[in-house]
Amino acid sequence: MPEPASSSGLYPLFVDLRGRTVLVVGGGAVARRKALALLESGARVVVGAPQLDPGLMAWAAEGRIDTYSGAFDPAWLDDVWLAIAATGDAAANRAVAAAGETRRVWVNVVDDAAASAFHVPARIERGPLQIAISSGGGAPMLARRLRETLEAQLDSSLGALAELLTRERARIRKAFPEIAQRRRFFDRLLAGPLPQLLRQQRTRRAQQAFEALLSGDRPPRSVGSVVLVGAGPGDPGLLTLRGLRALNEADVILHDRLASDDVLRLARRDAERIEVGKRAGGHGVTQQGIHALMLEHARAGKRVVRLKGGDPFVFGRGGEELEFLRDHGIAYEVVPGITAALACAAYAGIPLTHRDHAQSLRLVTAHRQDSLDAVDWRSLAQDKQTLAVYMGVAMLDALQTQLIAHGRSPDTPFALVENGSRAEQRVVVGKLSELVECARAHEARSPALLIVGEVAGFAEELHWFGEKPLGAGLADHMEKAA
């Protein structure tokens, strides 16, 4: 029968090498990497080479590997199950492959698909769960890229789930002897709360959920859950892996205005998107309205993501939302995000702490006058500390006046980072005494983070993202504007 055009000609299988001898020919870094993977699989590893690198020598001294010294001898293949040729010399590697063919020993030749009798795939490991990807040796970089993609999408808790199911396999088969019964059992298990409980490291409750399913108890009426996800400052590359997974599992996404379109594009395509953020000149949805939306969709059995700009627990009212969910019996999780202070400073080249200039960092919110009335200005005005002021563009007059009045030097550097980490990022710099004038001259707008402190002076010399900071030539700017 002719081979299908789409076939690579390879038959995939997973091999049990525990206690079996595998030969690695080669003594350098590549051979060491191959030997390590084999050791982790439980194989008895023998390494043969004229010389061994320090790592392999240390393993030999510890008794972790056995060794042959000198050039390859076909007799090394006696009594081995597999061999890997990793000498870095194409001719030597092919000699190993030829000797293996004669002795019916499977040989993999590193970076030589044509000479290899078997290929080592790119692997994703989650405990006993393994996913292997092979391009038949023809496109290893593509296989690696797919592995990286899957690494980002598959949660580490899958390992714990696989271990539980492996441990309980006999009981599951006894309780559900027919394949159709087992399929329905696994459908209920995987769609229920058990995977989430394992993700939250709540192993005792996960086991209880498993026992209830195994005994045939029907799960209660489906109730959804809410995940508070920090979207970061806007650059989608700063979204965490867990945040990405949550977006890909979401049925409904309640998102702030500050959650960028680029981040939302990473979400599951058919998820319902509801904007609940504030708009200039008014409000979108009140906090009570957001609570009601979370409750409505969770009680309908939906997986809800509450997507917040920055981090949910840094001036994000995440605590209030968790209190509401707890009081109404809705399961929840929190995925932290990179908060604006960290991201804006990093993208502006500003170290928030510095052993010569700032030994402490203060995070302050200044979106309303009453938020400023309760501030301890004397404490905030101290030297050798960095202030990161959220939502402060509308209150720059008060911030400048109060800090100087309570002892902060008018010459203290500031940096106003607008749209930090996004393509439209702008940074305005100057002295504290020039803050309001600079912001007005450059028409600074929200969202922007204000950084006050000696470290803000690094913005001009360490900037690396976007255009050079504005403000150093303020007089020229004002003259041209006039």
Helices and strands as residue ranges (DSSP letters): E 21-25, H 29-40, E 44-49, H 54-62, E 66-69, G 74-77, E 82-85, H 90-103, E 106-109, E 122-126, E 129-133, H 140-153, H 157-167, H 169-175, H 179-191, H 194-199, H 203-214, E 225-230, G 236-238, H 241-249, E 252-255, H 261-264, E 272-275, H 287-299, E 303-308, H 318-327, E 331-335, H 340-347, E 360-365, H 369-373, H 377-380, E 385-390, G 393-395, H 396-405, E 413-418, E 426-431, G 432-434, H 435-441, E 448-452, G 454-458, H 459-462, H 474-481
